[in-house]
Amino acid sequence: MEKKDRLEEYRSKRNFSRTREPSGTDISQGLRQGPQPLFVIQKHKASTLHYDFRLEVDGVLKSWAVPKGPSTNPSEKRLAIPTEDHPLDYATFEGTIPQNEYGAGTVLVWDTGRYRNLKDKPIAQAIDEGQAEIWLEGEKLQGGYALVRTARGKEVRWLLLKMRDEKADARRNPVSTEPASVISGHTIEQMEAKAQHDE
């Protein structure tokens, strides 16, 4: 029941007779296949292009919209805007959300893998307290990242920061050099062209 409540906002924003996004009604479905929880970063060309950074936490995907996408440079701070919790099966969603629907536009899985919590407290507690530190083991991103809340109230804002470790690389810019999906190998532009062709 708790999981259903946590997805109430997600479901209230979507018309599942029109969008192919998962409804999250099958709360028994989980994607964890190992000891570590899942992370996913989805590239989303909606009204503006952004990257959705999602962490598996207590049976849902905690989510932030990162307008510029994640960086591998520790000196760069990336704005992260919290969004509603998503169901776990959203982690493999790719496709086009129809016009006039919430989040209309094309979505691809830009990176995914497992993560581990670097703090000595549960990840849900760290997020509630406004500072989480995690180690990503993705196909494009690896190493330590911090999520830090910088403002509360109506306009809650976070920063996504690359931590200084052996995986940091100021010369790398995977957002621009590695644009394709790690699932299909397609870019947003290729997916849009295919969707238009299939109409």
Secondary structure, DSSP 8 states (H G I E B T S, - for coil): -HHHHHTHHHHHT--TTT--S-----TT-----SSS-EEEEEEEESSSEEEEEEEEETTEEEEEEETT---S-TT-EEEEEEEEEEEGGGGG--EEE-TTSTT-EEEEEEEEEEEEE-SSS-HHHHHHHTEEEEEEEESS-EEEEEEEEEE-TTS-EEEEEE-SSTT--TT--HHHH--S-TTT---HHHHHHHHHHH-
